Amino acid sequence: MEELGNFTQEDFNIFTIEGLEQRMVGIRNKIQPKFKIIGNNLSKDLSLLIDDNPLPVHIAQHLRRTKNPPQDTWCAIGGDKRGYKKYPHFQLGLYQSHVFIWLAFIDNPQFEKEIAQNFIDNYVAIQNLPSDYVISFDHTKEGVVPINKSDLSNGLKRWRDIKKVEFLVGRQLSATSPLVKDPQAFYNYILETYRLLVPLYKQALQSYPI
């Protein structure tokens, strides 16, 4: 395995920097190199879990932004060489306050309605996730709902029926968590989070033509 990466308080503090370009300098210089290291390792390990070739790693560049600095940043593992938003993908990212570790369906992926209906018809795998997993229906907002307190059935139906609704499921880690400071423990936590999401990833792919 390559070098393991982890995040420091200095990385989280980048989100307090004023100005788009100034904050992006911090993201490019400090955070993105760590995404590359962690993402490449995850790609290899996830390929073993999903019985497939290593997944492409995409690092968010925030190129469409012209004024407001990003409140978060991430890398995505999945999709194809051109991009990831058309497909279910694994996502690792940072806000100032925490790390997010998602299986993500954002920005209207292909066969979104079919995937949502598949989950509605059989969401046992989601319900069986540990109680520290959370869900979100909008990747642009920090707010999440614990999976054991969510109205999952209605949430999945809204995702199916309303174009702007998304679906993300995974775990979060506080920026102050000791796990974030320990490269091996941090990586193990991320990979274990994804391991329990692999059945959902495979279930989603059933909606794509062979």
C-alpha positions as MATLAB code, in Angstrom:
seq = 'MEELGNFTQEDFNIFTIEGLEQRMVGIRNKIQPKFKIIGNNLSKDLSLLIDDNPLPVHIAQHLRRTKNPPQDTWCAIGGDKRGYKKYPHFQLGLYQSHVFIWLAFIDNPQFEKEIAQNFIDNYVAIQNLPSDYVISFDHTKEGVVPINKSDLSNGLKRWRDIKKVEFLVGRQLSATSPLVKDPQAFYNYILETYRLLVPLYKQALQSYPI';
ca = [
       0.000    0.000    0.000;
       1.119    3.549   -0.681;
       1.631    6.116    2.042;
      -1.496    6.700    4.098;
      -2.891   10.187    4.422;
      -4.868   11.908    7.145;
      -6.125   15.393    7.913;
      -4.965   17.927   10.480;
      -6.620   20.914   12.069;
      -4.698   23.062    9.596;
      -6.619   21.364    6.772;
      -9.995   22.059    8.392;
      -8.977   25.665    9.064;
      -8.652   26.233    5.311;
     -12.422   26.687    5.245;
     -12.062   29.849    7.340;
      -9.888   31.548    4.690;
     -11.702   34.461    3.057;
     -11.886   34.748   -0.714;
     -12.340   32.165   -3.462;
      -8.812   32.065   -4.841;
      -7.133   32.245   -1.447;
      -9.185   29.327   -0.131;
      -8.642   27.338   -3.317;
      -4.871   27.740   -2.923;
      -5.151   26.074    0.461;
      -7.377   23.306   -0.892;
      -5.057   22.630   -3.828;
      -1.854   22.705   -1.815;
      -2.928   20.973    1.390;
      -6.062   18.883    0.899;
      -5.982   17.646   -2.686;
      -2.598   15.851   -2.376;
      -4.068   13.892    0.550;
      -7.181   13.075   -1.473;
      -4.927   11.658   -4.166;
      -3.104    9.385   -1.715;
      -6.206    8.212    0.150;
      -8.293    7.952   -3.017;
      -5.769    5.786   -4.827;
      -5.562    3.413   -1.871;
      -9.346    3.247   -1.600;
      -9.679    2.590   -5.315;
      -7.497   -0.493   -5.020;
      -9.160   -1.824   -1.881;
     -12.682   -1.147   -3.151;
     -11.896   -3.040   -6.349;
     -11.342   -6.126   -4.204;
     -14.625   -5.603   -2.374;
     -16.695   -5.115   -5.525;
     -14.834   -7.656   -7.687;
     -14.028   -5.099  -10.359;
     -11.142   -3.100  -11.754;
      -9.822   -0.200   -9.657;
     -12.306    2.666   -9.746;
     -11.277    6.071  -11.131;
     -10.466    8.761   -8.577;
     -11.850   12.251   -9.230;
     -10.883   15.260   -7.118;
     -13.340   18.173   -7.051;
     -11.866   21.241   -8.739;
     -14.715   23.733   -8.101;
     -14.140   25.225  -11.549;
     -17.645   26.683  -11.878;
     -17.178   28.924   -8.879;
     -16.514   32.569   -9.700;
     -17.122   34.331   -6.377;
     -18.053   32.339   -3.276;
     -15.386   30.021   -1.843;
     -16.413   26.375   -1.358;
     -17.704   25.400    2.076;
     -16.526   21.828    1.503;
     -14.383   19.802   -0.861;
     -14.155   16.124   -1.744;
     -12.837   13.339   -3.881;
     -15.028   10.725   -5.554;
     -14.104    7.126   -6.223;
     -16.176    5.631   -9.008;
     -17.780    6.404  -12.330;
     -15.598    6.380  -15.424;
     -12.550    8.316  -16.584;
     -14.692   11.259  -17.679;
     -16.568   11.757  -14.437;
     -18.568   10.325  -11.598;
     -21.893   12.128  -11.213;
     -23.704    9.894  -13.705;
     -23.046    6.917  -11.450;
     -23.236    5.830   -7.835;
     -19.865    6.618   -6.312;
     -17.984    6.669   -3.045;
     -17.209   10.126   -1.740;
     -14.753   11.378    0.868;
     -14.713   15.024    1.819;
     -14.308   17.793    4.376;
     -16.285   20.608    5.857;
     -14.669   22.847    8.457;
     -16.284   20.774   11.214;
     -16.096   17.206    9.966;
     -15.181   14.536    7.422;
     -17.962   12.940    5.368;
     -17.789    9.406    3.980;
     -20.620    8.748    1.531;
     -22.071    6.417   -1.007;
     -23.531    9.184   -3.150;
     -26.208    9.611   -5.796;
     -26.076   13.309   -6.709;
     -26.928   15.626   -9.602;
     -29.412   13.211  -11.217;
     -27.308   10.147  -12.070;
     -28.345    7.866  -14.920;
     -31.240    5.530  -14.086;
     -31.903    7.473  -10.907;
     -35.610    6.613  -10.777;
     -34.867    2.941  -11.358;
     -32.243    2.905   -8.599;
     -34.596    4.665   -6.195;
     -37.406    2.218   -6.982;
     -35.023   -0.686   -6.468;
     -34.183    0.674   -3.011;
     -37.870    1.300   -2.232;
     -38.716   -2.272   -3.149;
     -35.845   -3.634   -1.083;
     -34.268   -1.331    1.467;
     -33.371   -4.002    4.005;
     -29.659   -3.437    3.310;
     -30.077    0.248    4.192;
     -32.086   -0.471    7.329;
     -29.491   -2.971    8.500;
     -26.665   -0.431    8.512;
     -25.289    0.426   11.985;
     -26.978    3.210   13.921;
     -24.056    5.625   13.459;
     -24.745    5.813    9.717;
     -26.545    8.901    8.469;
     -28.392    9.949    5.336;
     -28.779   13.170    3.394;
     -31.036   14.207    0.545;
     -29.000   17.265   -0.519;
     -25.225   17.133   -0.928;
     -24.922   20.928   -0.751;
     -26.118   21.085    2.873;
     -24.352   19.966    6.027;
     -27.480   18.654    7.734;
     -27.874   14.881    8.008;
     -30.328   12.484    9.653;
     -29.340    9.392   11.656;
     -30.447    6.394    9.670;
     -32.401    4.926   12.576;
     -34.389    8.150   12.941;
     -35.126    8.734    9.273;
     -38.389    8.292    7.397;
     -36.549    6.201    4.856;
     -39.526    5.070    2.784;
     -40.842    8.582    2.163;
     -37.320    9.921    1.670;
     -36.602    7.396   -1.061;
     -39.923    8.187   -2.743;
     -39.092   11.908   -2.728;
     -35.711   11.082   -4.268;
     -37.459    9.086   -6.984;
     -40.110   11.705   -7.733;
     -38.454   15.115   -7.195;
     -35.580   16.032   -9.480;
     -33.634   18.174   -7.005;
     -33.686   15.541   -4.243;
     -30.549   13.410   -3.920;
     -29.531   10.456   -1.787;
     -26.359   10.000    0.229;
     -25.700    7.417    2.913;
     -22.597    6.919    5.043;
     -20.842    8.183    8.158;
     -19.216   11.336    9.456;
     -16.245   12.028   11.694;
     -15.736   15.182   13.729;
     -12.647   17.197   12.850;
     -11.555   16.691   16.464;
     -11.920   12.900   16.436;
      -8.736   11.032   17.387;
      -9.357    8.770   14.375;
      -8.763   11.676   12.001;
      -5.301   12.214   13.469;
      -4.186    8.579   13.111;
      -3.520    7.694    9.437;
      -4.030    3.938    9.799;
      -7.084    4.177   12.056;
      -8.578    6.857    9.807;
      -8.095    4.784    6.674;
      -9.500    1.666    8.335;
     -12.588    3.592    9.417;
     -13.208    4.893    5.897;
     -12.738    1.484    4.301;
     -14.979   -0.221    6.859;
     -17.655    2.406    6.225;
     -17.504    1.679    2.507;
     -17.387   -2.090    3.027;
     -20.856   -1.991    4.552;
     -22.068    0.210    1.675;
     -20.781   -2.067   -1.094;
     -24.008   -4.154   -1.143;
     -25.979   -0.956   -1.819;
     -23.512    0.060   -4.517;
     -23.947   -3.319   -6.202;
     -27.719   -3.100   -5.799;
     -27.723    0.290   -7.516;
     -25.672   -1.007  -10.434;
     -28.404   -3.575  -11.127;
     -30.386   -0.704  -12.667;
     -27.713   -0.090  -15.311;
     -27.776   -2.075  -18.570;
     -25.195   -4.832  -18.751;
];
